């Protein structure tokens, strides 16, 4: 007889609750978990197929070293000795700027970040790259400027809202909020609520919306400026809110006065009266906005986010119920890194700041390697991500990684990136280890689930956190730990904590590497560095978290963190670990004025010069590339690169090149025909799919394909069609606006 285990999905940021049946130490069946407080029994087809993620054919189960064109198995001791020697040698010869870490990007586990970053910092480097930098550099940088901290993520409080505006977001397919399809259907069917979608095409979400604005691809910033102009021209701005909560409005207000909104909306290919009505609703309804990659990775990405924030500020939606609130966090997603601080590094070759809460954009990494600067990147440590399929310009990454002196990859599979590495280190899967994520997705309550192992790992596989601990030991970064601490780790946790703090007070250098100290003591007892890190995190939680935890029922006291830790162990489906006071949301704003600061001087010139005439010219496509490729379509058939076995999509048209019927007719193409898509970066061949969902003049290709599985390539690697240099000023690749052409395959 098997046993059902409560756990969570690891394939997207929603981490919906799952129950998994295990028989003979193997996962055999998956169903949604109705007891999960956040997902409440919802799970999509991706999560219900997570067994395909757990059991890939290309699983690696022992450390591997590249020798010539092949990999040979080696021991953990040999792997750690050699990697540590190479890292130390490179840093001693070239300085700490030669070293980078790409990680903390997994949708299923964030605990390795504490360990990877601790090594990076202990080696003297700030070169941290993550997928947040791939998608959110612009908007998080703006949160830093306008709300005071880059990790102050202002998310929609949709449950208390009268109107939800999805802009560049197809939540019916991509989720990006708990139970998204259910929430969106409820919104569209409720006569007292309004669902608005701004999207060039009639996506699955636009199809159920009460209002759909099919904005011209790439013209979002122009539309936003027009809407702000309409609101101030009509005198509809929330003057009381602006007076009390907004700083700098009088400085930027002239940018939007005497603006030809009608001409702008004509360029956006929209109906002026419909846009005017939406502006009226935005100034009379309690509303929130949910932007996504159509904005973040669209043309004029940074300006999109800036103007969207200004629109929200003058309508008074930030920091209020039903608007966009600073979400409660168990742990911030990153840290604030203001590039104006002289201690904050910029990239050497591209002069890029760490805009995404301390992480650099992966789009610039090839250039940071492929140069002759003495401080260029020479050693890269990749953990739980696959840059060769996840990041733009595969060709540039292949060339760059080939030039590295050291490339180390932690993964569960021989991924496309791992195939280029000097060392590949075998990780436990998320269902063989303790782990959790810190995505803030709810308000006012704060949810956390610590997943536990439900199947045993292969003998030589370790948590990524354990691997980093072994490496830190070999690098000599961990001070000698006294025997009494090891002994105390096997007893009462509070007693261990008292002895740990007493020792740390005499060894202040230990604080910088505390995750490793916990991993070697508690983690040794529990066979989990991540579980030990969780206990340490809760025991040293900041005052704000402790106040939020008290609202959730965890009474204050020296043992509050230990009690929360025990509750997480006792309740595998996860718990509400805290609750934000909605009336104190504005206290999270940490700008010098204590208000939303809407004047960002770096964006003044671009905002003022934005008008219908200039945009009409700039939006013209070159004759060579007359179509716009949306590189990275979200569908129910793709999930980054975490589902490698194509059998989970057997019988589905999972990876196609989708075009509008009129475009297909014009080009003389037919459905299911093999066609070639060409961009400035290169060409890829795939199956054509003709669909009314696709806007004329555009092409849709999903991401997460082009994977090498069982010796064959499955699907199109869309990042062979993207240039890493096709990006915004903060490094976000403009994947939603890639000029291209399509031809029949002869």
Helices and strands as residue ranges (DSSP letters): E 3-8, E 17-23, E 26-32, H 45-48, H 51-54, E 64-67, E 70-73, H 76-94, G 96-98, E 99-102, H 112-122, E 128-130, H 131-135, H 137-147, E 154-156, G 158-160, E 163-167, H 171-174, H 180-189, E 194-198, G 206-208, E 211-213, H 220-233, H 239-245, E 246-247, H 249-252, G 253-256, H 261-267, H 272-282, E 287-291, H 293-296, H 301-315, E 324-326, E 360-361, G 362-364, H 365-369, E 379-383, H 387-390, H 394-403, E 406-411, G 418-420, E 423-426, E 445-448, H 464-474, H 483-488, H 493-506, G 508-513, H 514-520, H 522-526, H 529-539, H 543-551, H 560-570, E 575-579, G 582-588, E 596-597, G 601-603, H 604-609, H 612-618, E 627-633, G 646-649, E 657-659, H 661-667, E 674-678, E 683-690, E 698-702, E 707-709, E 712-714, G 718-720, E 738-744
